[in-house]
């Protein structure tokens, strides 16, 4: 999740899943109300308690639902179908490394072994390609992830629930917090003097 465009891609995907669930559950013409939640589905967020991502995601989700032809209510009611979403920022203290997918090293070793009788120069190139692939994949995963959970509720009952998990850039984590960026103090940050 590195740009607002990625937020739009996620919102479009969630809107498609919501639309499909409405169709499958025979709520094709039913109106929905989109609401962020801060806790469980019965705990709506208080005013000014949402992050910039949550506000943008709500707008993007509503836009995508309307574009799919789903009637969206401005205010919820007791008999409305509610589409809830919740955003949770997860911070990891440890430095985590992302490595190659299982089997890639074996595949490259097989490639090199099959061509064991090729000239030394080609072996060098194949070895260099393997090292390039390893170098490309051995990167820090950062310290922050975000979980976006979406549910559809009707009469106090879930009929859809989905959760999406994404890595986010450490420097962009403030988009997912309700506090200002300066209030965030991660263990690897140095305080301003």
Secondary structure as GFF3:
##gff-version 3
##sequence-region A 1 193
A	DSSP	alpha_helix	4	24	.	.	.	ID=ss1
A	DSSP	beta_strand	32	36	.	.	.	ID=ss2
A	DSSP	alpha_helix	52	67	.	.	.	ID=ss3
A	DSSP	beta_strand	81	91	.	.	.	ID=ss4
A	DSSP	beta_strand	97	98	.	.	.	ID=ss5
A	DSSP	alpha_helix	104	114	.	.	.	ID=ss6
A	DSSP	alpha_helix	120	137	.	.	.	ID=ss7
A	DSSP	beta_strand	139	140	.	.	.	ID=ss8
A	DSSP	beta_strand	144	154	.	.	.	ID=ss9
A	DSSP	beta_strand	157	168	.	.	.	ID=ss10
A	DSSP	three_ten_helix	170	176	.	.	.	ID=ss11
A	DSSP	three_ten_helix	181	183	.	.	.	ID=ss12
###
